[in-house]
Amino acid sequence: MQPLHARYPFLAAAREAVEAADVDLAAVVREGGAPVERGVERVERALVDGTVAPERSWSTRAELLSYPVARVLVSLVDVRGAVEKYARAEAALAYERFTDDFDDDTRLKSANREGLSLDAMLADFDLAVGVTPTGDGRFEVAVGTYLDLAAPLDGKRWRLAVRPLADGFVAVSRRELYELLREAVRERVADGLPLSVPDPIAEALAGETATLREALAPVERTGDVGRFDPEAFPPCVRTLAERVRAGEAGDTARYSLLTFLAATGAEFERVAEHLGDASADLRYQYERLANDGAQFAPPSCATMKANGDCHDPDDLCEEITQPLGYYEERLDTVAADD
């Protein structure tokens, strides 16, 4: 098991490394310990915070084995939208990592760790033939491959009708190719989920499954607020928006803000205007949440405090436990005043 496998546990080489080590998943979950703890963290962070990035350092073995454990756990929690949110969070972390590796590869690869090359990733996903570099940081993607990967992506720029197309190939930039590869990762992670989990494994993970369900209960949501009114936003949301505008928002802050804004039902253009950011990355993050029905509310006030994302609470904050609760209360006040 190599660090590269732990960084990209969805690769065929990572799966082969686990098989070569003759790892018995049932034995791993019975023994518990770091692989299971990290697996729980993966799922909880994916569904609550929108990321699977580790909160502390884990061994290569724990990080790699936590991936199959997490796939089992996300299958067991039986929470609406869990598979899609989990797959998207895994793909988002992979995107951060492989863009760094690929960009290092085009400059001077770091000697401190083995990185993933673009060629290796294309080969792993059977895309080597369908993707061809054309120079100047641009690529040609076979039209069938392009349609498969771009189908879930939102925005006019991904429509085939507005793309340069010649001889069965679609021209894309390097950054656009990275976005398509992020979709390939998301699809691979989601493939086969939810799993049919054997009873012995489900029983061994019963405690962890119950813990996850308890952690997720406060953030499940029944419907959208359906109204966009920044004047009624809670203090934390206003501050997080300011941090996004200043480029100072971390992963949990962005997720908290975007899930809140998705709950208002606002179109991306309105959100982009409010945040002063119309970037492709923000569009992807927001529209994936909005189109998924924002199955989960923003993190609870307790979670936001733990993440350092609770700012400038006022008197109303003392009475509520969820940012949407604050917003709905203020919207009712505004409506009454009108």
N, C-alpha and C positions, 0 to 999 in steps of 0.2 A: 504494500500500500504506500503510495507516494503522495506528497503534498498536492501535486497537480490533480490527482484523483479526488482528493478531499475538496479542492476548490471547485471542481466540476464533476459532481457525483453522478450526473446524468449521462456522461460519456460512456461509450462502449468499453473503453479501456478501464474505466473505474469499475464497471460491472464485472469485467473479466478479472480484475484484481481481487474483488471480493470472492469470486468463485474459486480463484486459484488458492486463496487462503483457506478454503474449505470452511467458510463461516456459515453456521447454522443460525438463521434468524430467530427461530424459536428459542434456542439457547441464549442468544443475545438478550431477548426481552425477558426471559426468566431470570437471568443474572442481574438485569437492571444496570445501574451505574451510568457512566458518562454517555454512552451512545443513546440510551433511552432519555436521559435528562436533556441532551441536546436535541433529540427528536421532538420532545414536548415543546422546547423553546422554539424550534423551527415552526411548528404548527401554530402555537399561540401568537408568536410575533407576526406570522403571515396574516392571520385572521383579525388580529387586533390592531397591529401597527403597519401592515402592508409591506413588511420586509422580513427576510429570513436571516439577515446579517447577525452573526453571533454577538452577544453582549460581553463575552469574555473569551479568552483563548481556550481552545480545545485541542486535544491530541489529534494527529492525523487519523488514527483509527476511529476515534469517537466521532469526528466530523464526517468521515465517509460513511460509517455505519448508521449514523443518525438519519441519513437520507431514506433508506428503505424503512426504517422505523417510523419516520414522519409520514411516509406514504400509507403505512398501515393505520397510523393514528388519525389521519385526515379522513380515511375511509370509515373509521369507527365512530367519529364524533357525530356524524349524521346531522350536520348543520347546513341549512340552506345556503348555497353559493360557496361552500367551503372549498370544493375542488378547484373552481375557477380562481378564487382568491389565492389559494396556496400556489397553484401553478404560475400565476402572474408574479407572485412575490419571488419565487425561485428564479423565474426568468429575469426579473429586474436585477437581482443580485448578480446573476451570471453575466448580464449585459454590462454592469459596472466593471466586473472583473475582466471579461474578454476584450472590452474596448481598451482598457489599460494595457493588456497584454499585446493586442494587435498594434496599438499605437507605439508601444515600446519596440515592437518588432520592426516597425518602419523606420525607427531611429536607431537606438543602440540598446539591445536587450539587456536588462538588468542581470548582473552576475550573481545576485543574491538568491534568486529562486528560478525554478524552471517555469516558463510561461507557456501559454497555449498559443500556437501560431494559427493564423487565419486558414492556411492550407490544411492543417490538421483538423480544424473544426469542420471545414467544408467536406473533407473526406469522411469524417465521422457521421455526418448527416446525409451522406450520399449526394452531395451537391457539387462535387469537384468538376463534373462535366457540365453542369448547368450554370456555373458562374465563371466568368472569364474576365481578368483584368484587361483594361484597354488603355491604361496609362493615365497620368494626371489625376490619380486618385479616384478613377471611375471604373465601373464594371458593367458587364452585360450579363443579364440573367435570363435564362430560357423562359419564354412566356408562360409555359405551364407551371414551372417552379414559382415564377413571380405571382401568378394568380393564386396558387395555393397558399403562399406565405402572406400575401398582402390582403387577402380576403377579410381577415378580422380587423384590419387597421382602418381607422376612421380618417376622414379628411379627403378633400377633392384631389390632393396631390398623389394619392395612391390609385386613383382610378386609371384603368388602362387607356381610356380615351385621351387622357392628357399627358401620357408618358411617351417619350421618344421610343419608337418601335421599328426595328429593321431586321429582316431575315429571321424572324422568330425570336428575337432577343430584345429585352427591355433595358434601356440604359438607366443606371442608378449611380448615385454618389457613394463614396465609401461609408459615410454616416448612414445613408439609407440602407445599404447592405447590412450594416450592423443591426438596424432596427428589424429588418427581415429575419436575421438570425435570432434575434430575441424572440420573435414569434415562433421560430422553429423549436427553440428551447421550451417555450410555454406549451406547445403542442405535445412535445415528447414527455414532459413532466405530467401533463394531464392524461396522457394516453393510458388507458386501462383503469383509471380511477373512477369511482371508488372500487377498491379491490374486494374480492370475496375472501374474507379473513378466516382462516381455520379457527375453530373454537379454542384450542389450547393457547394460541397466540392472543386471541381476544381476551381470554380469561387472565392471562399474564399481564395484560395492559389495562385491565378494568379500572384500576386506581388512577392511572394517568388519563384515561378517557374521561372519567368522572371529573377529574381536576380541570381538564380542558373545557368540558361542558359548563362547569361552574364559572370558569373565567370568561367564557364567551357569552353567557346569559345576559349580562348587563348591556352588551353592545349589539345584540340582535334588534332589528328594527322592523316595524310593521308597514311603514309607508313613507313617502316623501313629504316634506313640508310644503313644497310646491310654490314657494314665493321667495324672491330674491330682494332683500332690503338691507343693505349694509348698515343702515342706521340702527337696526335692531340686533346686529351681531354682538355676541358676548365679547368681553375684553380680550380673552385669550385669542379668539379668531382675528380680531383687529390687529393684535400684536403679531400674530403669525403671518398675516398678510403683509405687514410692514417688513418683516424679516425676509419674506420671499422677494419682495421688491428690491431689498438691499442685497440679495444673494447670500443671506446668512442663515437660511433655514436648513436644518438637518432632515434626515429621512423621516423620523417620526413626526416632526413638525409639519412637513409637507403632506404626509398621509393624513394627519389630523385635519389640516386645513381643507384638503381636497375632498375628503369624505363629507365634511360639513357642507362645502359649497355644492357638491353633487346632490345632497339632500334638499337643496333649495330648488332643484330642477332647472337651474340656469344653463343656457347654452354656453359652449366653450368661449365663444366670442365675447360674451359679457364677462365671464370670469377672467379672460385674458386682459380685457380692458381694466378690470378692477385691480388686477395684480401687476399690470404693466409688463406682461410676459406672454408672448404668443408663440413660444418655441415649440418645436416638434415634440420634445420630451414632455413638456407640460401638457400638451394636447393629448399625447398618448396616455399619460397617467390619469388625467381627468376624464377623458371620454371612456376609457376602460371602466372606471368606477361608475360613471353616470349610466353607461349602457348596460352595465351589470345590474342596474336597479339599485346601486349602492346598498347591497344586501345587508350591510352592517352600518350602524350609526358611527359617528366619530367616536374615538375612545372616550371612556367615561372621564369625569373630572379627576377621579382618583388615579387613573392611568396617566392622564396628562400631567398631574402633579409629579408622579413618579418619574416621568420622562423629562421633566423640566420644561414642559410646554404650557403650564398654567401661568398666566401673567395678569397682574393688576386686578385681582378679584374685587368685585364691589358687593354691596349688601345683598343683591339678588342672588349672587353666586353662593351665598351661604345657605340658600333655601333649595338649591337644585343639585343634581348629581350628574347631569349630562348637558353638554353645550347646546344640544338641540332643545332641551327643556327650557333653557334660558331664552333661546331665540323665539320659541313658540310663545313664551310668556310675554316677551317684549312685543311680538307681533300683535298679540291680543290687546296690549295696552295702546299701541299705535292705532289699531282699528277702532278702539273705544274713543280715542281722542278725535278721530276723524268724524 
